[in-house]
Amino acid sequence: MARLMGIDYGGKRTGIAVTDRLQIIATGLCTVATNELMPFLENYCKEEEVECFVLGDPHNLDGSATHATPLVAAFKKKLKKKFPETPIELVDESFTSKMAMQTLIASGVKKMKRRNKALLDEVSATLILKSYMEQRENEQNIIK
């Protein structure tokens, strides 16, 4: 089985998370400078098979676009052009940054380490991927 990859796309940094090959556990992989993201993805996909990209979709609570929505849409187009055979799923990323911070606090991560925005982006990508996995599991249970 191939991995799923979660992406928390940002203007400066992008958090990356992946599943294990059995698609049971979502784990933070790294944070990449956004200007180095495509080469990173190309190299990663040469080493590991990725079944689907799961991209965080930024919107306001009322459903309107945020300042990041056009950036994510442009990245999605680039991603689709580079990896035309790999599906791209969008997942609402509302509150992922707040949830990521709460996760770090609950995990006992010290205050100085929590200031590291790269760690926050990686955890956010993990939450986006986990959300997708839960949605997919719920859909499969409904079908049964």
N, C-alpha and C positions, 0 to 999 in steps of 0.2 A: 504494500500500500504506500501511497505517496503522502507527503506532509501537507498540511494546510499552513499558510503563512498569514499572520496578522500584521497590518501596517498602520501605524499611527503617524500619518504624514504631517510634516510641519515645514514652515518656511526655512528654518535653520537646521533642525534636527528631525530625524524620523526614527521612531521606535519600531523594532521588529520583534515578533514573537513567532514561534513555530510549534507544531504538534510533534509528538513522536510519530513513528511510521504507522502505528496502529490507530492514530488519531484519537487517543484517549486523553492525553494530558497536553495542555497548552503551557509553554514555558517561554519566558523572555529570552531572546537570543542576544540582542545588542541594540545600540543606538548608533545610527550612521549620520554623518553630515549629509544633509539633503542633496548638496551638489555632487556627492559621491554615491548616491543611492543606486542609480542604474547600473554602474559597473559592479557594485556590491551584489545586486540581484542577479546579474548575468553570471558572476562567479559562483554564487550560491546555487543557482539552478543547474550549473554544470556538474556540481558535486552531489546535489540532492534533487530528487524529483518532487516538484511542488504541484499538487492537484488543483489548488485554488488559492487565489490571493483574496484576503479579506481586508477590505479597506475601510477605515473609519470615515463616516460620512457626517461632517459637521453642520449642524443646523441649530437655530435658536429654538427655545421652547415652543414658540408659536409655529414652528415649521419653516420659517423664513431662512434665507441664506445668511451665513456669517461671512466675515472677511476671508475665512479660509476655504469656503465652499468652492469658489472658482479655481483656487490652487489645486484642490483635490480633484476636481473635474479634469483639469489639464493634465495632472499626473496620471489619472486613470486612462486618458487617451494615449499617453506615451507608453504606459504599461501594456495596454491592449495591442499597440503597434509592435512592441518589442516581443511580447509573448502572446501571439494571436490564438494559440491553442489552449491557453490556460484561462479558465473562467475567473471573473472578478466579481466578488460579492461586496455590496455596500452594507455596512452596519451602522446604525445610529450610534454616535459616540458621545451623546449627551452625558454629562457628569463623569466621564471616564477619568478625567484629570483629578477631580475631587475624590472619586472612588480609589484611584491609584494612591493618592496621598493617605487616605484612611487605611489602605492595605499596608503601606509602609509603616505607619504608626502602629497598627495592630501587630505587625511582624516584629516590632521592637527595634526598627532601624533608628539609629541615633539621629538627633536633630541636624547635625552637620552634614551627615550623609544624605538626609532627605532634601537638602538644598540643591543636590545634584539633579539638574533638570533632565539629564540624559537618563538617569535611573527612572524618573517619573515617566518619561516617554516610553521606555521599555515596558514598564508595568502597565501603562495605558494600552499599548499594543496587545499585551497579554489579555487584558480585560475585553478588548474588542474581539479577539479571537475566541475567547471563552464564551462570550455572548453569542457569537455565530454558532458555535458548537452546540450550545443549549437550544437555540432556535431550531437548528437542524434536527436535534434529537426529539424535540417536542413535535415537529412536523411528522417525523417518522412514527412516533407513537400514535398520532392522530390517524394516520393511514392504517395502522394495524387494527 
